[in-house]
Amino acid sequence: MCVADQEGNCISQIQSIYHEFGSGFIPEGCGFLLQNRGSFFSLDKEHPNTLEPNKRTFHTIIPAMATKNGRPYMLFGTMGGEGQPQTQCALLTRVVDFGYDVQQAIEAPRWLFGRTWGDSSSTLKLEGRIPDAVTMKLSDLGHEVERVEGYSQTMGHAQAILIDEKTGIYSAGADPRGDGIALSW
């Protein structure tokens, strides 16, 4: 979720319980699920992410806010496991370097290297809207390419707000891969 108000207060937030039903545990009388982000810890004492005091587990929750001249410029975030940092970089690059508006940046075809949604994978997933010539070239370079449908939920769901520093106009976008929506009033 990204929110900005007329006074310039902004937030980019990602709430996650991790797996579809988190830990699957609801504390008696509370009515909510507990998260299971700790599942990334390892019980192997030799593993860098071993379970021990004062350690934090690996996670991919990375709500983002880019600034320009010391002011909020772009609020953005995505879900999608290890694809999150890849999508975050793609969104920011598409807006800053290629001039996409936020909706175009979100809708553009995506890729994902590695796993997502808890499934182990080392393939390079490409949405079907990416040209076949690109797929073939990546395969020729040694990538194990896996094609997924266009607008695949495997690629996560992104959202963003862009704030024009000159006009103060906010523009927002939501991902057609999910059930979010961009609203303003």
GUTOR-396026 format. One line per 2 residues: for each residue y, z, x of N, C-alpha, C, O, CB. Coordinates in pm, 1 decimal. Atoms other than C-alpha are relative to their C-alpha. Glycine has a CB too. Example, Ala and Ser with C-alpha at 12.3 -4.5 7.8 and 13.67 -1.06 7.14 Angstrom:
-119.0:0.0:89.0:-450.0:780.0:1230.0:120.0:0.0:90.0:118.1:66.5:193.6:2.7:124.6:-99.2  -119.0:-6.0:-82.0:-106.0:714.0:1367.0:109.0:73.0:-77.0:219.8:89.9:-26.1:46.2:-141.5:41.4
//
This chain:
-116.4:0.0:84.9:0.0:0.0:0.0:123.0:0.0:89.7:130.2:74.4:187.5:-0.4:121.7:-96.7  -129.1:2.9:-67.1:346.9:-85.8:122.8:106.4:20.7:-106.9:100.5:-39.1:-214.3:22.1:-135.0:78.5
-106.3:-30.1:96.3:656.6:50.2:-49.9:132.8:7.9:74.0:141.0:64.2:183.2:-28.8:133.3:-76.3  -136.1:-10.5:-53.1:1029.5:11.5:16.8:93.5:20.6:-118.2:78.0:-43.6:-222.1:40.4:-127.9:83.5
-94.3:-21.9:109.4:1314.8:143.9:-194.9:137.3:-56.3:35.7:158.3:-105.2:146.8:10.7:150.0:-32.9  -133.0:59.1:-18.4:1678.2:35.7:-235.7:81.6:68.1:108.9:179.2:11.3:157.9:76.3:5.3:-129.3
-72.0:-72.4:-104.2:1792.9:296.6:15.4:-58.1:-25.6:138.8:-9.2:29.2:237.5:-1.8:148.3:-29.7  59.3:32.9:-128.9:1572.0:155.4:291.0:-113.1:91.0:44.4:-163.1:78.1:156.2:104.4:1.7:102.4
116.8:-82.0:-31.5:1300.9:421.1:279.7:-123.9:-86.9:-13.2:-139.6:-159.3:-111.5:-9.0:125.2:-93.4  116.2:88.3:-3.2:972.9:253.2:368.9:-125.1:75.8:40.5:-119.8:173.8:114.8:23.9:-116.2:95.6
128.5:-55.0:-41.5:605.8:335.6:399.7:-107.1:-108.5:-6.9:-108.8:-191.6:-97.7:-39.0:121.0:-88.2  121.4:79.9:1.8:289.9:150.8:488.1:-112.4:101.4:7.5:-117.5:181.4:101.0:-5.7:-106.7:118.9
104.0:-102.7:9.0:-16.3:352.9:390.1:-134.9:-63.4:-29.8:-144.5:-157.9:-108.1:34.9:103.5:-108.1  136.7:40.9:32.1:-391.3:301.3:391.1:-78.7:126.0:-30.3:-84.8:217.2:52.2:-65.8:-82.0:117.3
85.4:-111.1:39.8:-614.8:543.9:204.7:-143.2:-51.9:2.5:-171.1:-159.6:-50.4:39.3:56.7:-142.6  137.4:46.4:-9.3:-984.8:520.1:276.6:-96.5:117.2:3.1:-71.9:218.4:68.8:-18.6:-87.0:123.7
108.6:-97.4:-9.9:-1299.2:719.5:218.0:-115.7:-60.0:80.1:-221.4:1.7:93.5:-48.1:43.6:-141.3  91.0:77.7:-82.0:-1485.2:462.3:432.8:-102.6:-72.6:-84.8:-64.1:-166.1:-154.9:-69.2:89.1:100.3
97.7:74.9:80.1:-1811.9:350.1:268.8:40.5:3.6:-147.6:125.5:83.4:-187.2:-143.6:58.4:18.7  -39.4:14.9:139.8:-1792.4:253.5:-98.4:16.5:134.0:-71.6:108.5:149.9:-151.8:-101.9:-83.8:-72.9
-10.8:-130.6:63.9:-1851.4:612.8:-206.5:18.2:110.1:103.2:-25.2:223.4:82.7:-123.3:27.8:-85.3  -26.3:-98.5:-103.9:-1741.6:786.9:113.4:-126.5:70.3:43.0:-226.8:6.3:74.7:101.3:101.1:-47.6
116.8:-78.5:-38.6:-1980.1:1066.7:196.0:-100.2:9.9:-114.6:-214.4:51.4:-94.7:42.4:139.8:44.7  84.7:-15.1:117.8:-2121.6:1053.5:-156.1:0.0:143.0:-52.2:-75.9:176.2:-143.3:-141.6:-43.1:31.9
-3.4:-141.7:36.5:-2033.2:1423.0:-187.1:130.4:31.5:-72.3:239.0:0.0:-23.5:-15.7:89.8:125.3  -116.5:-44.7:76.6:-1798.5:1561.7:-452.8:-2.2:152.5:-1.0:-93.8:211.8:-57.9:-0.4:-58.6:-147.1
-2.2:-146.8:2.6:-1699.4:1926.0:-394.5:7.0:51.0:-144.4:82.9:-1.3:-226.0:120.1:54.1:81.9  7.7:-52.8:135.9:-1778.0:2129.7:-704.2:138.2:36.3:-53.2:214.5:108.0:11.5:-91.5:122.2:-4.2
-125.0:-30.7:66.4:-1484.2:2145.9:-942.7:121.1:-76.9:49.8:231.8:-54.0:1.2:26.4:142.2:13.2  -115.1:70.9:-57.8:-1265.7:1906.6:-738.7:22.9:-138.5:-58.6:137.7:-178.5:-78.0:-18.0:-12.4:148.1
-13.9:131.5:60.8:-1334.8:1563.0:-886.6:36.8:-113.0:93.4:81.8:-217.9:47.2:99.7:7.0:-104.2  -26.0:109.6:-92.8:-1289.6:1357.9:-570.5:-110.1:-4.7:105.3:-176.2:95.4:133.0:139.1:15.7:66.9
100.2:20.1:-104.4:-1517.9:1214.2:-302.9:55.4:38.4:136.3:173.2:16.8:164.5:-47.5:-145.3:1.4  -39.0:-25.1:-138.0:-1509.0:1334.6:55.8:-24.6:-125.5:82.8:-121.3:-197.9:59.0:-77.4:120.8:58.5
13.5:116.9:-87.5:-1461.3:1066.8:321.8:-116.0:20.2:98.1:-167.3:131.1:113.2:132.1:-26.0:77.2  103.6:-12.5:-103.3:-1720.7:992.0:588.7:39.7:-77.1:125.9:-44.3:-141.2:188.9:-136.0:-51.0:-53.1
-47.7:64.4:-122.3:-1506.4:856.8:872.9:-68.9:56.9:123.3:-77.6:-11.2:225.5:151.1:16.0:12.8  70.1:-61.2:-112.1:-1694.1:1097.3:1101.0:-132.1:-67.5:32.7:-195.2:-34.1:133.1:-24.1:144.3:-28.8
127.8:67.6:-25.7:-1996.4:869.0:1077.5:4.6:-85.0:127.0:-99.7:-128.6:175.7:-37.9:-87.6:-119.2  -9.8:76.8:-125.0:-1863.7:683.4:1382.8:-25.3:85.1:123.5:-39.7:31.7:233.5:136.5:-64.1:10.6
38.4:-84.1:-113.4:-1933.0:985.3:1602.7:-144.5:-28.7:37.4:-223.2:-73.9:-45.8:19.1:150.4:-33.1  137.4:16.1:-47.7:-2249.2:966.5:1811.6:-56.7:137.5:34.7:14.1:223.7:86.8:-6.0:-95.4:123.8
66.7:-124.8:-37.4:-2499.7:1247.9:1854.5:-59.0:-8.5:139.8:-116.8:88.3:189.1:-109.6:33.9:-100.6  44.7:19.7:-138.4:-2588.9:1104.0:2197.0:105.4:61.5:92.7:219.7:16.0:94.3:-22.1:-153.7:32.5
-93.7:-71.7:-88.3:-2426.9:1339.5:2454.5:63.0:-90.0:106.2:170.0:-58.8:158.5:-71.6:114.8:68.2  -50.8:91.8:-102.4:-2379.0:1046.0:2695.0:96.7:-104.1:-56.7:163.9:-173.6:19.6:-115.9:-70.3:67.9
-85.0:100.5:64.7:-2189.5:830.0:2443.5:146.4:43.6:7.9:175.9:161.8:-9.7:-42.7:-21.5:-148.2  -142.9:-38.0:-8.8:-1807.4:817.6:2486.4:53.2:60.2:-130.4:150.1:136.2:-128.3:84.4:-122.2:37.2
-46.7:-49.4:129.3:-1768.8:894.5:2115.6:-94.2:108.9:-53.2:-119.8:117.4:-173.3:10.7:-116.1:-101.4  91.1:-106.2:40.3:-2005.0:1192.9:2114.5:72.2:104.0:-84.9:192.0:126.5:-67.7:-62.5:66.1:122.9
-56.1:-101.2:88.2:-1948.8:1460.6:1851.0:19.3:129.7:77.3:-77.6:193.9:117.9:-90.8:22.5:-122.9  -31.1:-124.3:-69.4:-1771.8:1752.7:2017.8:142.4:41.9:-38.0:219.2:-38.9:-90.2:-14.9:-16.4:155.5
-133.3:-48.6:38.5:-1461.3:1970.0:1967.9:113.3:-81.2:63.9:99.1:-136.1:173.1:14.6:146.5:38.8  -124.0:64.7:-44.2:-1113.6:1818.6:2005.6:-11.4:-150.6:18.9:69.6:-210.1:89.9:44.9:61.3:127.9
12.3:146.2:-6.2:-1236.1:1459.8:1968.6:28.2:-57.3:-137.5:6.4:7.6:-239.8:-141.5:-43.2:49.6  -22.7:72.5:124.5:-1137.2:1209.6:1706.5:-91.1:-121.6:0.9:-109.3:-187.0:103.6:150.7:-41.4:-16.7
90.3:113.8:8.3:-1373.9:946.0:1585.8:77.2:-131.5:-4.3:193.5:-135.1:-44.5:-89.7:12.4:-122.8  -54.6:134.9:12.1:-1307.7:572.6:1610.9:22.3:-30.8:-147.6:-60.7:4.3:-231.4:-94.9:-105.4:65.2
-21.7:50.9:135.6:-1154.6:427.1:1296.0:96.2:-117.6:7.8:157.3:-143.3:111.6:55.5:111.7:-95.0  -84.5:119.6:1.6:-961.8:120.2:1192.1:113.5:11.9:-100.9:166.5:-89.8:-145.7:-83.9:-123.0:-31.4
-110.0:-16.3:95.9:-700.6:268.1:959.4:131.3:-16.6:76.8:171.8:71.8:152.3:-6.7:140.7:-73.0  -120.7:29.4:-76.9:-383.0:107.5:1092.8:112.5:-56.2:-87.2:148.4:-173.1:-72.6:-32.4:-97.9:111.1
-116.7:49.4:72.8:-97.7:82.9:842.5:110.3:-29.8:100.8:122.7:40.0:201.4:48.3:103.4:-107.2  -95.2:43.1:-102.7:187.4:-92.3:1020.3:141.3:-18.4:-56.3:161.7:-51.2:-173.2:-47.4:-130.4:63.4
-139.8:28.1:28.7:564.6:-115.6:1025.5:61.3:-59.0:126.6:68.4:7.1:230.2:76.8:129.3:-46.8  -69.6:63.8:-111.6:739.0:-362.2:1254.0:149.1:19.5:-22.1:198.1:9.7:-134.6:-36.6:-152.6:12.1
-144.7:-16.7:9.9:1104.0:-298.5:1329.8:71.2:-112.9:73.9:15.2:-178.2:162.0:43.0:136.9:56.6  -84.3:100.3:-65.3:1382.8:-531.8:1430.4:138.6:60.5:10.1:196.9:99.8:-91.0:1.9:-137.4:-79.0
-130.3:-62.0:-23.9:1705.1:-401.5:1585.9:4.4:143.6:-54.7:105.8:187.9:-108.7:111.4:-84.5:-64.3  6.3:-139.7:39.9:1591.8:-47.5:1506.6:-13.6:26.0:-148.8:-5.2:140.9:-192.3:118.8:67.6:47.7
12.9:-13.2:146.0:1544.7:-111.5:1133.9:-135.4:-54.4:-44.8:-190.6:-143.0:20.5:115.6:-74.8:-73.3  125.4:56.1:51.1:1229.2:-170.1:926.8:15.3:-149.4:-28.8:113.5:-192.4:-89.2:-44.4:74.5:-127.5
-1.2:145.8:17.4:1149.5:-541.7:923.7:-118.8:-46.1:-84.5:-103.0:-123.6:-178.8:-2.2:-70.6:137.2  119.4:41.9:71.9:791.7:-580.6:802.7:-95.2:118.1:-12.5:-130.9:182.0:86.5:-68.9:-118.9:71.2
101.9:-100.4:29.3:554.7:-334.8:638.5:-126.2:-77.5:-33.1:-121.3:-172.2:-111.7:42.9:97.0:-118.6  121.0:76.0:29.1:194.8:-450.1:634.5:-124.5:81.9:29.1:-121.5:179.7:103.8:-2.5:-128.9:80.5
127.2:-67.4:-21.3:-164.5:-343.0:624.6:-111.9:-80.0:-62.6:-89.6:-169.0:-144.7:2.8:141.9:-57.3  117.0:67.1:54.6:-514.0:-456.3:548.3:-119.3:92.6:6.9:-123.1:184.5:88.7:-28.7:-130.8:75.2
128.8:-65.9:-11.5:-857.5:-321.5:482.5:-96.4:-103.1:57.3:-63.0:-221.4:63.3:-50.1:56.6:-139.0  97.5:98.3:-48.1:-1168.1:-481.2:629.4:-66.5:36.3:131.0:-96.6:-52.0:211.2:65.8:-131.3:15.3
76.0:-41.5:-118.3:-1334.0:-275.6:902.1:64.4:-45.6:128.8:186.1:-36.8:145.0:-140.6:-53.1:-7.0  -49.5:39.4:-131.4:-1301.8:-409.5:1254.1:83.2:-128.3:-4.8:140.9:-169.1:96.0:-116.3:-18.1:95.3
-87.5:115.0:17.3:-1125.2:-715.4:1116.0:145.4:40.0:-17.6:234.0:-45.0:-8.5:-44.7:-81.3:-118.0  -137.4:-43.3:25.2:-816.0:-503.9:1048.1:95.7:-33.3:114.0:199.7:-93.8:88.1:2.6:148.0:-25.3
-96.8:34.3:-105.2:-652.9:-535.5:1391.6:16.1:-151.2:17.4:123.9:-197.9:54.1:-42.9:62.0:132.4  -9.0:146.0:-11.5:-733.0:-908.5:1394.5:91.9:-56.3:-108.0:175.0:-143.0:-80.9:-140.3:-64.2:-10.4
-84.5:46.3:109.9:-572.3:-961.0:1053.9:143.7:46.5:19.6:237.4:-28.7:-7.4:-54.1:50.4:-134.7  -135.5:-50.7:-24.6:-274.6:-739.2:1145.3:73.6:-91.6:97.7:188.1:-129.9:73.6:-4.9:144.8:55.3
-62.3:88.9:-100.5:-204.9:-954.3:1453.6:30.4:-136.6:-58.9:136.5:-193.7:-33.5:-91.6:-15.7:122.8  -21.5:131.8:61.6:-245.6:-1274.9:1254.8:120.4:2.7:-94.2:202.7:-88.8:-91.9:-126.2:-44.8:-76.8
-112.5:-9.2:93.6:-2.0:-1159.3:984.6:133.5:4.8:74.1:226.0:-70.1:42.7:-14.9:124.0:-89.2  -125.0:-14.6:-74.3:264.7:-1052.0:1230.1:35.8:-128.0:75.6:151.4:-170.5:74.0:-10.3:117.2:97.6
-24.5:123.8:-74.1:228.3:-1364.5:1445.0:42.8:-113.4:-91.9:133.6:-189.9:-59.3:-124.5:-40.6:77.2  -35.6:107.2:93.8:241.5:-1595.6:1145.0:143.0:13.5:-49.2:212.3:-86.8:-66.4:-95.3:-0.2:-118.8
-137.0:-21.7:48.2:566.5:-1437.4:1024.7:100.3:-14.9:114.4:196.7:-90.6:102.8:13.4:139.9:-64.8  -98.2:-4.1:-109.3:743.0:-1377.2:1358.0:2.8:-129.9:80.1:110.4:-183.1:107.2:-30.4:116.5:93.3
4.9:116.6:-89.2:625.8:-1674.7:1564.8:-2.2:-134.3:-72.1:43.5:-234.8:-17.6:-120.4:9.6:87.1  15.1:128.1:68.6:555.4:-1939.2:1301.4:82.7:-12.7:-127.0:77.6:-116.8:-192.5:-143.1:-21.4:-33.2
-92.6:9.4:112.2:807.3:-1858.1:1025.2:-62.4:-0.3:-137.7:3.0:-40.5:-234.0:79.0:-120.3:14.3  60.8:-8.8:133.2:558.7:-1805.8:741.3:71.9:107.3:-80.6:120.9:205.2:-24.3:-152.5:31.2:9.7
-41.6:-112.9:82.2:678.6:-1604.0:445.3:-123.0:90.4:-14.7:-233.9:49.5:19.6:56.5:-47.2:-141.5  111.9:-94.6:-1.1:462.6:-1296.6:380.9:-117.9:-46.9:-84.5:-232.8:-23.0:-47.5:46.6:135.1:-49.2
111.2:47.4:83.8:259.0:-1456.1:101.5:-77.8:-109.6:72.4:-200.9:-109.9:68.9:52.5:-52.5:-136.2  68.6:104.1:-77.8:181.9:-1762.5:316.8:-82.7:61.5:112.3:-195.6:19.0:137.0:101.8:-99.8:58.3
70.8:-65.1:-110.4:84.0:-1536.4:607.3:-127.8:66.8:-48.4:-230.4:61.7:19.4:90.2:103.0:67.9  117.1:-67.8:56.1:-155.0:-1339.9:386.9:-104.5:-100.3:-47.2:-223.8:-80.1:-24.8:41.3:90.8:-115.9
93.8:96.9:57.2:-310.6:-1643.7:218.1:-62.5:-93.6:102.9:-168.9:-149.6:76.8:69.7:-81.5:-104.1  50.4:95.4:-100.1:-361.9:-1851.1:535.0:-145.2:33.3:37.3:-185.8:149.4:31.9:90.1:1.6:127.1
140.6:-22.5:-35.2:-725.4:-1897.3:645.3:-14.7:103.6:112.0:68.5:112.3:202.3:-65.3:-131.9:42.4  22.4:-107.6:-96.5:-869.3:-1608.9:845.4:-131.1:-17.5:74.5:-219.6:-93.9:35.9:1.6:134.6:-69.8
120.8:-10.8:-80.9:-1128.4:-1540.6:1109.5:-29.9:147.3:17.5:56.5:231.9:-5.5:15.9:-71.6:138.2  39.5:-137.7:-28.9:-1317.3:-1225.4:1195.7:-109.2:-3.7:105.9:-215.0:-62.9:84.8:-49.0:74.3:-129.2
103.4:-13.7:-101.6:-1504.3:-1152.8:1515.4:-59.4:138.9:-10.3:12.7:238.5:-4.5:56.3:-25.9:142.2  67.3:-129.0:3.1:-1760.4:-878.0:1486.9:-36.8:44.6:-138.4:-53.0:-35.6:-230.4:84.9:102.9:63.0
54.0:-55.2:122.8:-1864.0:-647.5:1213.0:108.2:41.1:-97.8:224.2:61.1:-61.8:-87.2:117.2:30.8  -84.5:-53.0:105.5:-1712.4:-541.6:887.5:-90.5:53.7:-109.9:-208.0:17.9:-118.2:97.9:-108.6:-54.8
73.6:-58.2:112.6:-1821.4:-345.2:582.5:-129.9:65.7:44.5:-226.2:70.0:-32.0:-29.7:-106.9:-103.8  116.3:-73.5:-47.5:-2071.5:-154.9:796.9:-114.0:-85.6:50.3:-211.7:-32.4:103.0:-49.6:85.5:-107.0
106.3:89.1:-46.3:-2282.3:-461.5:878.7:19.6:-32.3:147.7:127.7:-75.4:188.0:-3.0:-129.9:-83.7  -7.9:36.9:-141.7:-2359.3:-510.0:1249.3:2.1:-151.1:11.8:-76.4:-220.1:-53.3:-118.8:59.7:80.6
-11.6:144.1:-16.8:-2256.7:-856.6:1360.3:79.5:-29.9:126.2:173.5:42.1:160.3:66.7:-64.8:-123.4  -78.9:44.4:-115.0:-2136.4:-1036.5:1669.6:38.8:-146.3:-17.0:69.5:-215.5:80.1:-78.6:20.1:131.7
-37.9:138.7:25.9:-2061.7:-1367.6:1501.6:151.1:-11.5:-17.6:220.1:87.0:-43.8:-72.7:-53.7:-124.7  -138.8:32.1:30.4:-1722.7:-1532.8:1468.3:0.2:-61.4:-139.3:-40.7:-176.0:-157.8:63.5:-97.9:107.6
-2.7:47.4:138.3:-1673.4:-1564.0:1092.3:128.5:-78.2:-22.9:237.3:-32.4:11.9:-11.4:118.6:-100.4  -115.3:84.7:31.5:-1442.9:-1844.1:979.5:-1.9:-31.5:-148.2:-105.7:-67.2:-203.8:-0.8:-130.9:84.3
-6.3:40.4:140.5:-1322.4:-1902.5:626.7:-21.2:-150.3:-11.2:18.2:-226.4:77.2:135.5:40.5:-63.3  31.8:141.0:22.1:-1437.0:-2235.1:485.6:120.7:-91.5:-1.7:104.6:-212.8:11.7:-73.0:-14.6:-127.8
-121.9:81.8:1.6:-1074.5:-2355.5:466.4:44.4:-38.9:140.4:133.8:-122.2:155.9:112.5:74.6:-70.5  -31.0:38.4:-138.3:-1060.3:-2373.7:847.6:-67.5:-134.6:26.1:-185.9:-149.9:-4.0:-48.6:110.0:103.9
56.0:134.6:-18.2:-1112.2:-2740.4:946.7:-130.9:-0.8:80.6:-149.0:77.6:173.7:102.1:-88.3:69.3  129.1:14.5:-68.2:-1461.4:-2845.4:1057.3:17.6:-26.3:149.2:-62.2:20.7:230.3:-80.7:-113.2:-63.2
-22.4:31.0:-141.6:-1317.8:-2977.2:1384.6:24.7:127.5:80.5:-19.6:137.9:194.9:119.0:-96.5:15.9  -25.3:-128.2:-67.6:-1197.7:-2624.9:1474.2:-131.4:76.0:14.5:-160.2:133.1:119.6:104.6:85.7:-78.8
130.4:-67.2:-2.9:-1537.7:-2481.8:1385.9:-88.6:-59.2:108.7:-151.4:14.3:184.9:-69.8:-10.8:-136.7  83.7:67.0:-99.1:-1715.1:-2740.2:1600.9:48.0:30.2:141.6:-33.9:54.2:230.3:-0.9:-151.3:-24.2
-54.5:-28.1:-132.8:-1481.9:-2682.5:1897.9:-34.0:143.2:43.4:-73.0:166.0:157.9:152.8:-21.4:0.9  33.1:-139.2:-32.1:-1534.0:-2305.1:1882.3:-149.2:15.6:29.8:-188.2:90.1:119.7:40.6:92.6:-115.9
144.4:-2.2:-24.7:-1908.7:-2357.3:1861.5:-31.9:-61.6:136.0:-114.4:-8.7:210.4:-75.3:-75.4:-111.7  19.2:65.5:-130.7:-1894.9:-2595.3:2160.3:41.3:91.4:115.4:-12.3:80.3:225.6:80.4:-130.9:6.4
-45.0:-93.7:-102.3:-1713.0:-2319.6:2352.6:-93.4:121.1:13.7:-70.4:209.6:96.0:140.7:47.1:-32.0  101.2:-104.9:-11.6:-2012.8:-2091.6:2296.2:6.2:109.4:-105.0:-72.0:204.4:-99.4:10.6:61.9:131.6
-7.3:-100.8:105.7:-1909.0:-1892.4:1990.8:-111.2:-21.4:-101.5:-142.0:-134.7:-138.4:137.2:-4.0:-69.6  97.0:6.7:108.9:-2176.6:-1812.0:1736.0:80.0:5.5:-129.8:119.3:113.2:-174.9:-107.0:117.3:8.5
-88.5:12.0:115.6:-1984.6:-1934.3:1431.4:-78.9:17.0:-129.2:-187.7:-38.0:-146.4:72.4:-135.8:0.9  56.3:-20.0:134.0:-2061.8:-1820.4:1079.3:108.2:-37.7:-100.7:216.3:21.1:-100.2:-49.3:149.2:-21.5
-97.5:40.9:101.7:-1884.1:-1995.8:791.4:-15.9:88.3:-123.7:-127.4:116.1:-167.8:-18.0:-150.7:-37.3  -0.7:-74.0:126.2:-1785.7:-1790.0:486.1:89.2:-77.2:-96.6:165.9:-164.0:-55.1:50.7:148.9:19.3
-78.8:73.1:99.1:-1627.8:-1908.7:161.8:149.8:21.5:23.6:191.0:118.0:87.9:-38.6:44.2:-142.6  -145.0:-14.8:-7.5:-1254.0:-1963.5:139.8:42.5:123.4:-77.4:-18.1:155.7:-179.6:71.4:-125.5:-54.3
-48.6:-123.7:61.0:-1061.2:-1647.7:47.3:-111.2:104.3:-10.6:-123.8:172.3:-112.4:58.3:-28.7:-138.5  113.4:-92.7:-2.3:-1364.5:-1439.0:142.5:46.4:145.2:7.7:134.8:178.2:86.8:-91.6:-31.5:118.0
-29.8:-142.7:-6.7:-1347.3:-1065.3:75.7:-49.2:61.6:130.2:-8.3:172.1:165.8:-62.3:72.3:-118.2  44.4:-45.5:-132.5:-1527.7:-1028.1:409.4:120.2:18.0:91.9:116.7:100.4:183.2:-100.7:-100.6:62.0
-118.8:-3.9:-85.0:-1183.2:-1082.3:562.9:96.5:112.7:-36.2:204.2:122.5:22.6:71.9:-131.6:-7.9  -86.4:-110.7:39.8:-1036.6:-775.2:392.6:105.7:-43.7:-99.6:109.0:-158.8:-143.2:66.2:60.9:121.5
-108.0:24.5:95.9:-737.0:-749.7:162.2:128.6:49.4:64.0:137.8:166.2:102.0:-26.8:71.5:-138.5  -125.9:-36.2:-66.4:-383.7:-750.6:305.0:115.0:5.1:-99.8:107.5:-49.9:-209.6:32.3:-100.0:112.0
-123.6:-4.8:76.4:-38.7:-672.9:170.4:114.8:15.4:98.2:96.7:62.8:210.4:-1.6:116.3:-104.4  -114.6:-9.1:-91.2:309.8:-689.3:315.7:131.4:-5.3:-76.8:139.6:-58.3:-187.5:-4.7:-113.1:103.8
-138.6:11.5:46.7:681.6:-649.5:254.7:82.8:-40.9:121.2:71.4:18.6:228.4:53.3:135.9:-64.5  -90.3:45.9:-105.7:937.7:-837.8:463.6:142.9:29.5:-45.5:179.8:0.2:-159.3:-20.0:-154.0:30.9
-138.1:-34.9:33.0:1298.4:-715.7:474.1:92.6:-88.6:82.4:94.8:-79.7:205.2:28.6:151.7:26.8  -93.1:89.2:-68.1:1560.0:-978.3:557.3:118.1:82.4:50.0:190.8:142.1:-29.3:47.8:-114.9:-94.3
-104.4:-86.7:-57.1:1801.2:-806.2:796.4:141.7:-45.5:-35.1:233.9:36.2:-34.3:-14.7:5.2:150.8  -134.6:49.3:31.4:2096.6:-1027.7:699.6:35.5:21.0:-146.4:146.3:64.3:-178.3:11.2:-147.8:34.7
-29.2:-8.6:143.1:2065.8:-1029.2:319.4:-46.5:130.5:-62.5:1.1:168.1:-169.7:-63.9:-115.1:-72.0  57.4:-121.4:58.4:1869.2:-707.4:264.0:-101.9:-27.5:-108.9:-150.1:64.7:-174.8:108.9:85.8:-55.6
96.7:37.0:103.5:1637.7:-899.5:32.6:-141.4:32.0:47.4:-178.5:3.8:161.3:12.4:-150.4:-35.9  140.0:-32.7:-26.8:1278.3:-775.4:16.7:-86.5:-110.6:-59.3:-64.6:-152.9:-172.8:-38.6:140.4:-59.4
100.7:91.3:55.1:993.6:-1023.6:-21.6:-135.7:63.4:25.7:-157.6:127.1:128.8:9.4:-144.8:64.3  129.2:-67.5:-8.4:638.9:-910.9:-81.7:-112.4:-97.7:-26.4:-93.9:-201.0:-90.8:-7.2:116.6:-98.7
117.9:81.9:21.8:291.0:-1055.7:-78.4:-123.2:86.4:-15.9:-132.1:195.9:39.8:-18.9:-98.0:114.4  127.0:-68.3:20.6:-54.3:-952.0:-192.2:-112.8:-101.3:15.5:-95.1:-220.2:-10.6:-5.2:68.3:-140.0
112.1:85.6:-36.2:-393.5:-1091.1:-98.4:-80.5:-47.7:-120.8:-124.9:34.0:-201.4:-90.5:73.2:94.9  86.1:49.8:107.3:-579.3:-1320.1:-340.0:-147.4:35.1:23.1:-229.8:16.9:-66.5:15.6:-151.0:-13.0
137.3:-40.4:-29.7:-897.7:-1194.7:-168.0:-34.6:133.3:-67.3:-151.6:171.4:-72.0:-20.5:10.6:151.7  22.0:-130.1:62.4:-855.3:-861.4:-348.7:66.4:7.4:-135.4:101.9:-94.6:-194.4:51.6:111.4:88.9
-56.9:-17.5:132.3:-715.6:-715.0:-665.1:138.0:64.7:4.1:180.4:124.5:-94.7:-92.5:82.7:-84.8  -134.4:-55.1:-11.9:-372.6:-605.8:-537.4:102.9:-90.5:-63.4:72.7:-201.0:-108.5:34.9:23.4:145.1
-109.6:76.7:58.0:-37.3:-723.3:-661.2:131.1:39.7:68.7:148.2:154.9:108.8:8.6:23.0:-154.0  -133.1:-28.2:-53.3:317.3:-749.3:-526.4:94.1:16.2:-118.9:103.1:-72.5:-203.8:49.4:-114.2:97.5
-89.9:-30.6:111.0:570.9:-589.8:-762.4:137.9:37.2:51.8:151.7:90.9:161.6:-56.8:113.7:-85.9  -135.1:-47.9:-30.7:945.1:-533.5:-759.2:76.5:15.0:-129.7:43.8:-47.4:-230.7:74.2:-96.8:97.0
-87.3:-15.4:116.2:1210.8:-419.8:-1001.1:132.7:53.9:44.7:221.9:74.5:-37.7:-62.7:92.1:-105.7
//
